[in-house]
């Protein structure tokens, strides 16, 4: 080691994330919150986090919530598709009309 270093010759490294990646990271910024979860839920994720190579339990909870959101969106798209199909099905509309007439005639 040198007894003295010339710090003026040092190059300043870029701080933070490279500009090309900023947008992607901003999409997934995290907020600190306080949340109450059932003990068994926390223990489940903590036990999974002990596995070799596993993500921390809070990350796993976050991923589980993201998967639930994605599944919910897929389900609502499926429901919208089913509704559109049924509304364009003349036989279905006729059957519904018969049921309505039948219920009003009672």
Steps between C-alpha positions, in 0.01 A plus 500: 500500500611850428552732795281762328240491224418783261122519532474760222581234242213278612203475272158545652279200445144542386256511788180303489348294224601534137252717308395210277375310803338786693157463341481130580595552862262793547216269396575279802595748769405381842326684780561424863174407673385333816267206446354241732506144368394177663784322679461184294535699177821662619637168628423337165703756306779510760537121480517519119764774531725260694541279192836537324485766230153616603398865495439679831152445638383856432598465133310172482188665648534778241529244218197309629295821499620583146398152383157547659457833319602348166264204553216736591556702182507182290177383664324830429614486137361145476169616649478789254565259213228262627254789535569617146456148365172446684357838397565410136344153535137518378407167659626620838307827469182310404537268801546799734195670346292184561613485864411867548155456342444190713595680823275800416201279420493352852 
